[in-house]
Amino acid sequence: MKNTLRAECARLNIPLTEAQLAQFEAFGNALLEKNKVMNLTAITDPEAVAKLHFADCLTLLNAADLREKSVIDVGCGAGFPGVPLKLGEPSIRLTLLDSLQKRVNWLRQTLTDLGVEADCIAARAEEFGAREQFDIAVSRAVARLNVLCELCLPFVRVGGYFLAMKGSAAGEELTEAKRAVSLLGGRVEFCRDYEIDGAPRTVIGIRKEKPTPSQYPRRFAKIKQQPL
C-alpha cells in the first residue's frame, strides 16, 4: 500500500513524507480490518486502496489551495475524500459529515488512535445547521451534481468553493446542474480532468459568489423528487 501510494503521488506531483505515508498505511489497514465486520468499502486490495481511494482523493490538493482552510466533507462514508486530504495537508481544519452514526463512531476512534484531529459528525447534510461556515466543501461519489450542490453549497461561505469529484459522467452532470449552481449562489470556475488507474476523473470547482437563498436546502425527499 505504501509503495503504491508513493509511486502514485510521484506521478501526480503530490509530495508526501515517509511519516505521512506511514499514516496512510495505518489508516488503510484500519479500514480493511474494520471492513471485515462493517461495510465501509468494496475495494479490499491494499494496492487498489492506495490508488482508487488515497491517490484519487489527494488530487484535490492539485485542484485548489486547501492550506489552513476549514473543509467539510459531505457524505464522507469511510472518510473519503476528507481523511486523505487531512493526512496530505495537516493544516486543514476538517469536519467529516455522514448520516450513519456507526461509521462516524469508527472514524472518530480511528482518527483519535492515529493522532489526527477532525470533527466527526453524524447528521444528514440538509439538517446540519453550519450554514456558510466553511471555506471549502468537498464530496465524492454521493449523488448527482445538481443534488450535491443543494446539499453542499449552503455550507460554503461567500468566496469559498465546493469541489465535487466526478467520474466519466462529469460533463453530463455539469450541464444538468447549471440551474442549481446559479440558484444556490455558485459559479462553475474550473473542471480539472485526470486519470486514476486508467479511468477518467474530473474535479469540478464551484465558487460561491453570493449567499444561498434561505429556502435551500430543502428536505431530502423533496430534493430527490424535484432536483433543481
C-alpha positions, 0 to 999 in steps of 0.5 A: 500500500505504501509503495503504491501510494508513493509511486502514485503521488510521484506521478501526480506531483503530490509530495508526501513524507515517509511519516505521512505515508506511514499514516496512510498505511495505518489508516488503510489497514484500519479500514480493511480490518474494520471492513471485515465486520462493517461495510465501509468499502468494496475495494479490499486490495491494499494496492487498489486502496492506495490508488482508487481511494488515497491517490484519487482523493489527494488530487484535490490538493492539485485542484485548489489551495486547501492550506489552513482552510476549514473543509467539510466533507459531505457524505464522507462514508469511510472518510473519503475524500476528507481523511486523505486530504487531512493526512496530505495537508495537516493544516486543514481544519476538517469536519467529516459529515455522514448520516450513519452514526456507526461509521462516524463512531469508527472514524472518530476512534480511528482518527483519535488512535492515529493522532489526527484531529477532525470533527466527526459528525453524524447528521444528514447534510440538509439538517446540519445547521453550519450554514456558510461556515466553511471555506471549502466543501468537498464530496465524492461519489454521493449523488448527482451534481445538481443534488450535491450542490443543494446539499453542499453549497449552503455550507460554503461561505461567500468566496469559498468553493465546493469541489465535487469529484466526478467520474466519466459522467462529469460533463453530463452532470455539469450541464444538468446542474447549471440551474442549481449552481446559479440558484444556490449562489455558485459559479462553475470556475474550473473542471480539472480532468485526470486519470486514476488507474486508467479511468477518467476523473474530473474535479469540478470547482464551484465558487460561491459568489453570493449567499444561498437563498434561505429556502435551500436546502430543502428536505431530502425527499423533496430534493430527490423528487424535484432536483433543481 
